[in-house]
Amino acid sequence: MRPEVISIIIGIVTFIVSMLVILSVLEVRSRRPRELVVRKSFGRAADLTGSANIDMPKDEMLQPEPSQDKNRMRIYLLGILASSVFGALIAKLWSLQLIWGDYYKEQAELNRRSVVSVPAIRGRILDRKGREMVGNRPTLLVTAPRSVADDRNLVYRLSLVLGIPKEVIRQKLLDDRLAVSSDRVLASDISMRAAAYIRSHPHMFENVTVKDSAARYYPFDSMGAHVLGYIGPITEDELAKLDQDSELTGEDYVGKTGAEWVFDSYLTGKKGAHVYQVDVYGNPTALIEEIPPVNGADVCLTIDLELQRATDTILQQIIFSAREIGREFCNAGALVAMDIEDGGILAMSSYPTYNPELFTQGISQELWDSLNDPDADNPLLNRVTHGRYPAASTFKAFTSLAGFQYGLINDHTTCYCSGIWEEYGRQWGMQCWIYHYYPYQHGTLDFEEALNQSCDVFFYDLAANFYRRWQAMDGEKTERFNELQSYLRSWGFGSVTGLDGLGESSGRVPDAQWKLDMFKNAPEEADWWGGDMANMIIGQGDLLVTPLQICNGYAGIARRKMLKPHLFHRVIDEQGTTVKSYETRESDVQPEFEEKSIRRMEEAFRRIVDRNGEPFTNFPVQVLAKTGTGEITSAKETCSWFVAYAPAENPKYCVACVVEQAGTGDSVAMQAVQHTLASIYNVDIGPVHAGKGSGER
């Protein structure tokens, strides 16, 4: 039973008992016989026996005692009041001494003590080989107690030395979120000159302390910025979402994006404490206890430091090179490399980028606005995980496997490409890329050569077959089973890959229901047509994918199984002991396919590589690859795609690249992937430069 309920019950019982006692006393008094009173006065009195009247002195006359009824109500009321007071006192004494005694004793003890937290050093972020990518550098802090706010001259001197407005210093000193005995951090990362001046003039800066501390350090500036992320001051909203037993306060910094955010619980550590005895005003008088902090653990990522530095440089240089050869609108791109065997991300580059160290001491509004300016091409956006693009011809690998799975492609399937496809009438005619670019035609092609040449007409025919099967199904259009879309989703498209909770876009695999919802206010455009299927099957139309999805999909083809990609490798404590390691996780979706279908597709991939010659022929392994050229209505140029994996017989590495407004797949993205593989296999293939391309989609 709750203590409050017990106290109320005790009070009620005490009140009832008190009332019973008072009522009992009054009842006893009411039963006593009344006495006659002799009063000295003369007068005639009746014979007590009732027989005669006699004259008696009036002071000797016998008279009854006056009635007390009129006082009885007053006594009752007084008794009720006394009982109530007595009951309340008993209940309160019981509560204070027996129920809440330990609590108030603890509170009294706390009132004479003050606990000042000691921050822990944040753990480092390392690469897969234990090399530091994010660390901590020594820095200097200026701290002072709250009482300094009352000394205007001292506040003014601090303002001059630190270069901080005196109003800001006073605001920090009067921060009520901290305990009275806690020192306030007035400035961090101060110059050695300012620190020396304060330390050498203690009489001018009484109670002001310069302390050694640690600041977040990114030794390679913007390298891997989107993977590593950045830290920043905790916000009010973030504080409100924390558990009650959390140690974090408004003065703390937490991970905001990337690995700094995903692995924040490992990196943060546990605060220590200094316990002081304080006087009645809260001022410390003695140090009672010191509890040392537990520094955060180091987190190793799957990233390879050298490869990450290489891909960052390659992506930037290929974009600059594309501009030099006339791709003036080429402005951004993404490049990702994956370990096929376990799904580990070896490198993840997105351009444009930023320097995470800009956020370590808080970022100005002006700088924040510049980083979010649309004219700056969104440098904070991780295009590998959040960039949404048409997959273009890289998607033909997955639609091919769908054709095999549903029996629409077999050993004898061929196609005649005249450059123009008019299955749904001349007014709805669609062109193959070769006719659009030259114009030209592919002629008769089997599957391997159709994929090698990336012939659109072959896949338009495949789309028409899927559309006919869908139309022949019973029921409403939105209720029919989408064979092609369902198969594509089994390769992870249209859903997130599950990259360590890093946050990513799910992309989009359109179908009849999606189009109906999308165009509910324009019914004439809401129907699902054969042209929609034809566009989607070549990776165009309303289809959207991320570079991570494409890379993970091709890695799934190479290993014959879908895994969840990951950045987490292991956690290392202060003693250098591994306390947690990554365990391979299978994807939530698994596609169905036959081995011979993938073997036929890989033959087409080999022909693509052989057709492009050097520098692929310089590599010590056989590379398999596919090009893609994505058309975006709002862009002035097409986006360039290329994806490859190697070695062919025992795949280990998968690399995917997309460069915005850079032309065809073999003009820019291919060169970026070639240089990434060259870095992996330590092969010199010359400087990074973009090519003109063949126009292949």
Secondary structure, DSSP 8 states (H G I E B T S, - for coil): --HHHHHHHHHHHHHHHHHHHHHHHHHHHHTS---EEEEEEEEEEE-TTSS-EEEEEEEEEEEE----HHHHHHHHHHHHHHHHHHHHHHHHHHIIIIISHHHHHHHHHHHTEEEEEE------EE-TTS-EEEEEEEEEEEEE-GGGGG-HHHHHHHHHHHT--HHHHHHHHT-TTS-TTS-EEEEES--HHHHHHHHH-TTTSTT-EEEEEEEEE-TTTTTTHHHH--EEE--HHHHHTS-TT----TT-EEE-SHHHHHTHHHHH-B-EEEEEEE-TTS-EEEEEEEE--B---EEEES--HHHHHHHHHHHHHHHHHHHHTT-TT---EEEEEEETTT-BEEEEEEES---GGGGTT---HHHHHHHT-GGGT-TT--HHHH--B--GGGGHHHHHHHHHHTTSS-TT-EEEE-SEE-TT-GGG-EE-HHHHHSS---EEEEHHHHHHTT-HHHHHHHHHHHHHHHHTSSS-GGGS--HHHHHHHTTTTTS----TT------B---HHHHHHHTTT-GGG-S--HHHHHHHHTT-TT-BB-HHHHHHHHHHHHHTS-B--B-EEEEE-TTS-EEEE----B-S------HHHHHHHHHHHHHHHHHH-TTGGGSSS--EEEEEEE--TTSSS-EEEEEEEE-SSS--EEEEEEETT--STTTTHHHHHHHHHHHHTT----S----------
